[in-house]
Structures are given as structure tokens and as C-alpha cells.
Amino acid sequence: VNTRNDAEALHGQWISIERQDQPPLTEDEYYSNQIIGLQVETVDGVALGTVIEILKTGANDVYVVNSDRGEILLPAQAEVIRSIDIEQGIMIVKLLEGLM
């Protein structure tokens, strides 16, 4: 896509690229497809479930976790999301009051 007109012709269409062609991200940045499917545990080692969706809210993303207790909504903020290990497939979180 080299011109604005070419881009406008694609409005409303799905566009995809090969994984190897994705631009590199900085540290602590992830593509959505890397987050969906991660296992989620608390900092205390309690398994919560699996990330099944990412909600785009404008202020910050919200990770939807499917758990035995129903859906848990986790704001993608450093005070909640403590670490993400893509290689191990795990997200470590600190639950704030009211998140469960």
C-alpha cells in the first residue's frame, strides 16, 4: 500500500501479515496474539485461568480471563500485571480489591 487511495480501498477489510514480518516491539510490549492463551496466576501462585480476550477501552487494555469463578477482568496496568513470560506462557498478576 503506497498511497492514501490504496489504503482507503482497504477500509473495513481484515489485513494480516506473516509473524516473521511483524515489526519488533520494545521491552514490555506484546502483540495481542501473544497475550491471548496465557495462563494467569497470582503473585501468591494461585491459578486463575486463561486470557481469552483483550478489550480495548481507550484508557488501557483489559484482559478477560476465563476462570472457574467466571470471567475476571484485569486492567493492563503495571500495578496489576506484574510479569509476562511468553516463553513459559504465563502472566503473573496482583489482584487489587474488587477485581474478583
N, C-alpha and C positions, 0 to 999 in steps of 0.2 A: 504494500500500500504506500504509494508515493505522493498522493495528492489528497487534499481535503475532499474533493469529489469522490475519489476512490473510497475513502473512509466513510463518507456519508452513505454510499451504496451498501455498506455493511451494517448500517444501523439496525439494531434489533436481532442481529444474527449471532449465533454462537461461533466463537473463534477459538481455536486451540493451537497449541504448539507442542512440539516434542519436548519431553522433560530435559533432554540434554541441551536444548536451545533456550531454556529459561534463564533469564539474567540472574547472576549471583546476588545473594542477599547479604546484608550486613549481619553481624552477630546479633542474636536475639530477634531475628526476623524469620518468618516462616511462610511458606505458601499454604493456603487452605488445605490442599490435599495432603500436606504433611501432618496437619493437626487432626483432621477427621480420622477416627480409628484409634487414636491414642488411648491407652488405659490411664485412668486417673486415680491417683492415691493422695491421701492427705499427708502432711508432713509427719504425722504420727504412724504412717504405714497402713491406714485403713483404706481398703479398696472401695472406690465409689462407683465405678462403671467405665463407660466408653464414650468419647466425644463422638456425637452423631451428626452435629450440625453446627454451623457458625452463623450467628445472627449479626448483621451489620446494622448498628444502631446510630451511627454518626459520631457519637462521643467516643465509643470504644466497641470493639467486637465483644460478643457474648458467646461463650462456648456452651452448647447444650450437651449435657451428659446424661446418658440413659443409665439409670441405676435401678436397683431392686426397690428403691423407695419412690420411684417415679423420676421425672426429669429434674435435674439440678442445673440452674443457670449460673455460670461462672463468668464474671466480667474479666476481660483480658487486661488486667491491670497487675502491676508488679506486686502489690500488696496481697493479691490472691494467687496469681500464678507464680510459684516460686522457682520452678525449673521445668524445662522441657528437654527430653533426651530422645531425639528422633531415632537414633540407632537402637535404643532399648525399647522404643515405643511407649514411653511413659511420660506423663505430666504429673508433677508434684504440686499440690495446692494447699494453701492455708485457708480454711473456711472462716469467713467472717460471720458474725452473728446475723442470723436471718437468711443465710444462703441455703439452708436445708429445711 
